[in-house]
């Protein structure tokens, strides 16, 4: 039994196939052409960086060599296109397996892409709604209010006169991404056979990344996830997930309420309001992790916004996972024991939740070092405790001692790490451990259970 019920691409599908046009021969030809283009772009962009890195290595400057390659990574992925941008954003969270310096560079990737043209937007709307388009939406603004690599968001007015946000998928992006992800999986299978990757779970890591990216193209699943999050977080003060208009959603369009005056930077508001923003955002993540187990795993600042009325607005739930009840409870127990300084129990929980051990694993050494890490961080003043620093050291201990972290646990954990900086900016003195305690207690002792149909 898997430890997570992942939101998959396609309604009942796996997202691993691909919907390219034509038969196998035509698809193979398209794949070869795409591979040739990828190699050409990689050579132009990465070639100079690789050459510089080699020169640094020959001169004994290993750190400079690595830094050169890390700096080139986001530039290359941005040039390779939307699939690779999304893949890089997902990999930026994998501090359990990748060097932190590389994750920092990948974390700079943004969907800085031109908006879909008005003509293409109009075509996508006609394909989605047919003759009902102008009945359902008497007015649609073809200039988007936001543009991403997968979709653009447009303001519209429905037949009742209500303002609606339409998230419209880019033309053919599903086929393009399916093809790229298929090629990534094949590339990973080949790389796994090379001596340089011996003993590393290359195909598993790439497969998990591809699943996460593919899920962001399935708009039916994302609409369901948004609806579920809105229900789950309805009891968290000042947290607002936009209501989905299910009757207006289509395979390529998500229709939801339009929230006015969104602001991704709340540093200009009064300090009292900033503290409330920080507390609400943090509690919403804790509620997902410890109470419901259904976690929005892409809580970067672009998906966390604020309103002048004091609400924290959570957007874009295309990358969400459902923890099993066992894993959710282990998560809660770990944070509770960390908050009270029980390092040995925290270390045992990490081992219990691991996917396996390497042949040379040193479990006793890990238990000792992990317990010491918890003890060193327990009792630190709130301003001195760094969740990112703690997690980075924990991941390093796991790699060093051969304790393989459960990837299904890593993605939700990183949803918390990703917004730590935002929360610290809003409320530098916030106590992550103390804030967690009441939510953990609800998760551990509540009679309600996730995944039992209450959503």
CORHURA-V997796 format. One line per field, one symbol per residue. burial: b if it has 24 or more other ideal C-beta (glycine too) atoms within 12 Angstrom, else e. A space follows every 10 residues. Layout:
burial = ???
//
This chain:
burial = eebbbbbbbe eeeebeebbb eeeeeeeeeb beebeeebee ebeebbeebe eebeeeeeee eeeebeebbb bbbbbbbbbb bbbbbbbbbb bbbbbbbbbb ebbebbbebe beeebbeeeb beebbeebbe eebeebbeeb bbebbbbbbb bbbbbbebee eebbbbbbbb bebbbbbbbb bbbbbbbbee eeeeeeeeee bbebbbbbbb bbbbbbbbbb bbbbbbbbbb ebbeebebbb bbbbbeebbb ebbbbbbbbe ebbbebeeee eebbbbbbbb bbbbbbbbbb bbbbbbbbbb bbbbbbbeeb bbbbbbbbbb bbbbbbbbbb bbbbbbbbbe eebbbbbbbb bbbbbeeeee eebeebbebb bebbeebbee eeeebbbbeb bbbbbbbbbe bebbbbbbbb bbbbbbbbbb ebbbbbbeeb bbbbbbebbb ebbbebeeeb eeeeb
//
